Amino acid sequence: MAEVRVTMEVGNDGVAVITICNPPVNALAIPIIAGLKEKFQEAMRRNDVKAIVLTGKGGRFSGGFDINVFQNVHKTGDLSRLPDVSVDLVVNTIEDAKKPAVAAIEGLALGGGLELAMGCHARIAAPKAQLGLPELTLGVIPGFGGTQRLPRLVGLSKAIEMMLLSKPIMSEEGKKLGLIDAVVSSEDLLRVSRQWALEIADRSKPWIRSLHRTDKLDSLSEAHEKLKVARHQAKQTAPNMPQHQACLDVIEEGILHGGYNGVLKEAKVFKELVLADTSRGLVHVFFAQRATSKVPNVTDVGLKPRSVKKVAVIGGGLMGSGIATAFILGNIYVVLKEINPEYLLRGIKMIEANVRGLVTRKKLAQDRADKALSMIKGVLDYSEFRDVDMVIEAVIEKVSLKQTIFSEIEKACPPHCILATNTSTIDLNVVGEKTRSQDRIVGAHFFSPAHVMPLLEIVRTEKTSAQTILDLMTVGKIIKKVPVVVGNCTGFAVNRTFFPYTQGAHILANLGVDVFRIDRLITSFGLPMGPFQLQDLAGYGVAIAVGKEFAAAFPDRTFRSPLVDLLVKSGRNGKSNGKGYYIYEKGSKPKPDPSVLSIIEESGRLTNIMPGGKPISVTDQEIVEMILFPVVNEACRVMDEGVMVRASDLDIASVLGMSFPSYRGGIVFWADTVGPNHIYTSLKKWAELYGNFFKPSRFLEERATKGMPLSAPASTSSASRSRL
Ligand SMILES: C[C@H](O)CC(=O)SCCNC(=O)CCNC(=O)[C@H](O)C(C)(C)COP(=O)(O)OP(=O)(O)OC[C@H]1O[C@@H](n2cnc3c(N)ncnc32)[C@H](O)[C@@H]1OP(=O)(O)O
């Protein structure tokens, strides 16, 4: 293991260079913080030291406070594990010291890393270094004085934007804003920083303590107005997250009562937030996302990923064109194949529209858009397939068609080529049945719109080779997806786990619960929309097709609701024709359609599941639980069957594939927070009242009765059932 330490070297010029060494990101672990204090104090004591340069080893200044410490506090509840850095180190030891310090920043200075740098008396950066305070994404606020010093260096508006949106800037912008004093090449970084530090010491450059500055702060009334607007926005965009309002309160404290009081309030609020559920959930998601990169027998067996330079996409429909867009945006050549010129043109036009949409929304610069569009070529036959490294088939869900395509591409492509399918329902063994290349066959399941949604489910069969999986994981990251490796089963991980989400909602509707109340409650729980609005968005064709798949695969727990068929009969098809549970009109928000209620009543009469023929009476909490506990129950089955490598992979899949709120940590993490026993007893009660759909799975029952968390690794007996 690499050594975690802080070093100090004193040059003949009288500059002490203090270096943080904690690869890969120089996180500020507890020994690093202790080491920094020790070295700064030594530098103050030594007569041969006139000034200090603080830097990070290996081309990265620091990725911030060690997030493992948060996890430790979450496990133990012991806040004393958080050291006093803000006053003891940053204010007393660095900023108020009698010798000046200059931060020499390369690569990145994030969170506590940037806060240390802001405690120094100047900051010199190499080009393109990332500077930011992303603490809110971890459920906390900056805790080493960042809420006070950033507004004093870059002004209130920009500081609010950088903190509330957790949006980093580059050193060049930092220079323009005043966060950075000079941008110099990496080679010159240390030399210029040393010189700068000496010039501060001899007073030929200003000795600035950021916390004492006020020149960039607005008048009280202007600041008040800006904070009011930010509070209002945060209420809309982050309604269930306390750290946003808390951050603004702490900034305000410093504006009203001075930077030092702001720092004190920041430290107090920081500690309160570390213990909140939001931070527990978000910190879990941080590590869970990184864990998805570690797949036993794939990433730990010494294989090297092969590069994927050219990809063929078969099918230019909604999914195919989205997938092609994702690859060209990742700088990878794509040939898009269709069956006739008309379909091909339509596909290319969709890709152009996807790219243009990103430019319009300011997510992509025009020159990068032009470059991306130059990397796509439309084709009508397989001649271009002779040198592709990967094919992704994205045609309609028809088994015979997919089988034909796979036996054709097996012949048309080079022998190393990955043969991937974007199917969301069909068994991969069936897709590849007519080939002899089962080791190269893999599922690349994107979520719509494929160029926007971050999740990539990589579906493997027993025969898919480790090399194929590794290559797909690697190229997946290049196109900025989060690849999660899953086993082969109906619906794979995300669709399978969330199939009871719609089912539960339909049972409730047929039990007489108001569909708009259900949608409202699920939205306030934190999903972007409720199950009925989601059904409107996806279109009823999808609901009917998916419903059939699941009914065939899991007949024991499928609730057959006639509601969608009745909606279709009444001329509704959801958002696509402007009429569903909601009315959709251009330029206005979806409005609940009261005329849908009689159709729902009709469905209720047909299913006749209301006890005594009367609508049931349920609390808001029960409604949310009756929809989400069946999802947890299915997640248990998915884990029991070994579809996932680890429980936390399902958390990431639920957050990125279904927009399950990240601050709740993902579906399994949330379930463990609620308690397996409560979930089990509730499901058991509902199974008795309303049928098999709610019947607790064996895995849930076992864990609940043994008092084990659902996320605990599988027992030996379960592992032997593993599909992976
Ligand atoms: C008091 C303070 O105000 C509080 C804070 O400072 S909280 C921390 C604020 N900082 C952050 O949020 C930054 C978090 N890190 C990141 O965003 C990214 O890791 C990064 C941009 C620094 C680097 O990204 P990238 O090069 O893709 O590497 P990535 O895979 O994410 O990380 C590499 C390893 O470093 C670890 N790591 C990254 N930042 C870390 C941190 N701050 N603490 C502990 N570990 C960290 C990751 O867990 C990962 O470990 P692994 O290899 O064992 O999985």
PDBQT file of the ligand as one rigid body, heavy atoms in Angstrom, charges set to zero:
ROOT
HETATM    1  C1  LIG A 801     -14.749  19.213   5.272  1.00  0.00    +0.000 C 
HETATM    2  C2  LIG A 801     -14.775  19.156   3.810  1.00  0.00    +0.000 C 
HETATM    3  O1  LIG A 801     -15.397  20.304   3.342  1.00  0.00    +0.000 OA
HETATM    4  C3  LIG A 801     -15.484  17.934   3.379  1.00  0.00    +0.000 C 
HETATM    5  C4  LIG A 801     -14.929  17.356   2.133  1.00  0.00    +0.000 C 
HETATM    6  O2  LIG A 801     -13.900  17.701   1.633  1.00  0.00    +0.000 OA
HETATM    7  S1  LIG A 801     -15.838  16.095   1.497  1.00  0.00    +0.000 SA
HETATM    8  C5  LIG A 801     -14.951  15.596   0.066  1.00  0.00    +0.000 C 
HETATM    9  C6  LIG A 801     -15.124  16.526  -1.084  1.00  0.00    +0.000 C 
HETATM   10  N1  LIG A 801     -14.539  15.969  -2.240  1.00  0.00    +0.000 N 
HETATM   11  C7  LIG A 801     -15.243  15.304  -3.142  1.00  0.00    +0.000 C 
HETATM   12  O3  LIG A 801     -16.453  15.193  -3.048  1.00  0.00    +0.000 OA
HETATM   13  C8  LIG A 801     -14.487  14.682  -4.268  1.00  0.00    +0.000 C 
HETATM   14  C9  LIG A 801     -14.804  13.215  -4.334  1.00  0.00    +0.000 C 
HETATM   15  N2  LIG A 801     -14.054  12.556  -5.357  1.00  0.00    +0.000 N 
HETATM   16  C10 LIG A 801     -14.320  12.668  -6.667  1.00  0.00    +0.000 C 
HETATM   17  O4  LIG A 801     -15.210  13.368  -7.092  1.00  0.00    +0.000 OA
HETATM   18  C11 LIG A 801     -13.486  11.882  -7.611  1.00  0.00    +0.000 C 
HETATM   19  O5  LIG A 801     -12.988  10.767  -6.909  1.00  0.00    +0.000 OA
HETATM   20  C12 LIG A 801     -12.291  12.666  -8.200  1.00  0.00    +0.000 C 
HETATM   21  C13 LIG A 801     -12.842  13.736  -9.142  1.00  0.00    +0.000 C 
HETATM   22  C14 LIG A 801     -11.484  13.284  -7.084  1.00  0.00    +0.000 C 
HETATM   23  C15 LIG A 801     -11.377  11.685  -8.962  1.00  0.00    +0.000 C 
HETATM   24  O6  LIG A 801     -12.134  10.976  -9.897  1.00  0.00    +0.000 OA
HETATM   25  P1  LIG A 801     -11.497   9.688 -10.654  1.00  0.00    +0.000 P 
HETATM   26  O7  LIG A 801     -10.165  10.017 -11.147  1.00  0.00    +0.000 OA
HETATM   27  O8  LIG A 801     -12.560   9.245 -11.620  1.00  0.00    +0.000 OA
HETATM   28  O9  LIG A 801     -11.287   8.579  -9.541  1.00  0.00    +0.000 OA
HETATM   29  P2  LIG A 801     -12.354   7.833  -8.627  1.00  0.00    +0.000 P 
HETATM   30  O10 LIG A 801     -12.525   6.448  -9.126  1.00  0.00    +0.000 OA
HETATM   31  O11 LIG A 801     -13.567   8.643  -8.388  1.00  0.00    +0.000 OA
HETATM   32  O12 LIG A 801     -11.536   7.806  -7.251  1.00  0.00    +0.000 OA
HETATM   33  C16 LIG A 801     -10.342   7.066  -7.123  1.00  0.00    +0.000 C 
HETATM   34  C17 LIG A 801     -10.310   6.469  -5.741  1.00  0.00    +0.000 C 
HETATM   35  O13 LIG A 801     -10.162   7.536  -4.809  1.00  0.00    +0.000 OA
HETATM   36  C18 LIG A 801     -11.176   7.464  -3.816  1.00  0.00    +0.000 C 
HETATM   37  N3  LIG A 801     -11.526   8.841  -3.435  1.00  0.00    +0.000 N 
HETATM   38  C19 LIG A 801     -11.751   9.892  -4.239  1.00  0.00    +0.000 A 
HETATM   39  N4  LIG A 801     -11.999  11.006  -3.515  1.00  0.00    +0.000 NA
HETATM   40  C20 LIG A 801     -11.918  10.632  -2.225  1.00  0.00    +0.000 A 
HETATM   41  C21 LIG A 801     -12.068  11.314  -0.983  1.00  0.00    +0.000 A 
HETATM   42  N5  LIG A 801     -12.325  12.626  -0.932  1.00  0.00    +0.000 N 
HETATM   43  N6  LIG A 801     -11.949  10.588   0.148  1.00  0.00    +0.000 NA
HETATM   44  C22 LIG A 801     -11.661   9.270   0.120  1.00  0.00    +0.000 A 
HETATM   45  N7  LIG A 801     -11.504   8.581  -1.023  1.00  0.00    +0.000 NA
HETATM   46  C23 LIG A 801     -11.630   9.249  -2.172  1.00  0.00    +0.000 A 
HETATM   47  C24 LIG A 801     -12.332   6.762  -4.509  1.00  0.00    +0.000 C 
HETATM   48  O14 LIG A 801     -13.182   6.150  -3.547  1.00  0.00    +0.000 OA
HETATM   49  C25 LIG A 801     -11.592   5.732  -5.344  1.00  0.00    +0.000 C 
HETATM   50  O15 LIG A 801     -11.227   4.667  -4.508  1.00  0.00    +0.000 OA
HETATM   51  P3  LIG A 801     -11.177   3.161  -5.081  1.00  0.00    +0.000 P 
HETATM   52  O16 LIG A 801     -10.177   3.194  -6.180  1.00  0.00    +0.000 OA
HETATM   53  O17 LIG A 801     -10.813   2.363  -3.903  1.00  0.00    +0.000 OA
HETATM   54  O18 LIG A 801     -12.576   2.873  -5.594  1.00  0.00    +0.000 OA
ENDROOT
TORSDOF 0
